[in-house]
Amino acid sequence: MRKCLMLVLLTAALMFALPIVPARAEDGSSSMTAAEHASAASAYDAEASEATKKAAEHSLMASRYRNAPASQKGLNVPGAPMANHCQKLADSYESAASEATSLAKLHRAAAGDAN
């Protein structure tokens, strides 16, 4: 239970640590420069990589909870709810990774168009 609480808190912390791309360029215009697009693409690539790692970690935990005998779980709760919880987190991280990858591609394309 304590480990899951830590994971939830870590997830919340990551949400606030994600890169925020400025809506406006430094000169106040609504378009970004090629360098700003390239920087945003790199930030989203890093976000996607981190989310993919987290998805794999949670997927592994879900698998372990699903497959562990009740006597080995060391929990006062059935493994199925824990496995479901971990799988939901894994799915969320996979979705976040996919979105970040898509945004990185868009920013790379925009960086090329801005030149």
C-alpha positions in Angstrom: 0.0 0.0 0.0 2.8 2.4 0.9 4.6 1.6 -2.4 1.4 2.4 -4.4 1.0 5.7 -2.5 4.5 6.6 -3.3 3.9 5.8 -7.0 0.7 7.9 -7.0 2.6 10.8 -5.5 5.5 10.3 -8.0 3.0 10.4 -10.8 1.5 13.6 -9.5 5.0 15.1 -9.2 5.8 14.1 -12.8 2.7 15.8 -14.1 3.9 19.1 -12.7 7.4 18.5 -14.0 6.4 18.0 -17.6 7.8 20.5 -20.1 5.6 23.5 -20.8 6.0 24.9 -24.3 5.4 28.6 -24.5 2.3 29.6 -26.4 4.1 32.7 -27.7 7.6 33.2 -29.0 9.9 35.5 -26.9 9.2 38.4 -29.2 5.5 38.2 -28.3 4.4 36.8 -31.7 2.2 33.8 -31.7 4.6 31.7 -33.8 7.7 29.9 -32.5 11.1 30.0 -34.1 12.7 26.9 -35.5 15.0 26.7 -32.5 12.0 26.9 -30.1 10.3 24.1 -32.1 13.4 22.0 -32.0 13.7 22.5 -28.2 10.1 21.6 -27.7 10.6 18.4 -29.8 13.6 17.4 -27.7 11.6 18.0 -24.5 8.7 15.9 -25.7 11.1 13.1 -26.8 12.5 13.0 -23.3 8.9 13.0 -21.9 8.0 10.1 -24.1 11.0 8.2 -23.1 10.4 8.6 -19.4 6.7 7.7 -19.8 7.6 4.6 -21.8 9.9 3.5 -19.0 7.2 4.1 -16.4 4.7 2.2 -18.4 7.0 -0.8 -18.6 7.6 -0.7 -14.8 3.9 -0.6 -14.0 3.1 -3.3 -16.6 5.7 -5.5 -14.9 4.2 -4.8 -11.5 0.7 -5.7 -12.8 2.0 -8.9 -14.3 3.7 -9.8 -11.0 0.5 -9.1 -9.0 -1.6 -11.2 -11.5 0.8 -14.2 -11.3 1.9 -14.3 -7.7 0.2 -16.8 -5.4 -1.9 -15.1 -2.6 0.5 -16.4 0.0 3.5 -14.6 -1.6 1.9 -11.3 -2.2 2.4 -10.2 1.4 -0.8 -8.0 1.1 -4.0 -7.9 3.0 -5.8 -7.2 -0.3 -6.3 -9.5 -3.3 -3.8 -9.2 -6.1 -6.4 -8.4 -8.8 -7.2 -4.9 -7.6 -3.4 -4.1 -7.4 -2.8 -5.6 -10.8 -5.7 -3.5 -12.2 -4.3 -0.4 -10.6 -0.9 -1.0 -12.0 -2.2 -1.8 -15.4 -4.3 1.5 -15.4 -1.1 3.4 -14.6 0.8 1.5 -17.4 -1.9 2.3 -19.9 -1.9 6.0 -18.8 1.8 6.2 -19.2 1.7 4.5 -22.6 -1.0 7.1 -23.7 1.2 9.9 -22.4 4.2 8.6 -24.3 2.2 8.3 -27.5 0.9 11.9 -27.2 4.4 13.2 -26.4 5.9 11.4 -29.4 3.2 12.9 -31.6 3.9 16.4 -30.3 7.6 15.9 -30.8 7.0 14.9 -34.5 4.8 18.0 -35.0 7.4 20.3 -33.5 10.2 18.7 -35.6 8.1 19.3 -38.7 7.3 22.9 -37.7 11.0 23.5 -37.0 11.7 22.5 -40.6 8.9 24.7 -41.9 10.2 27.7 -39.9 13.6 27.7 -41.6 
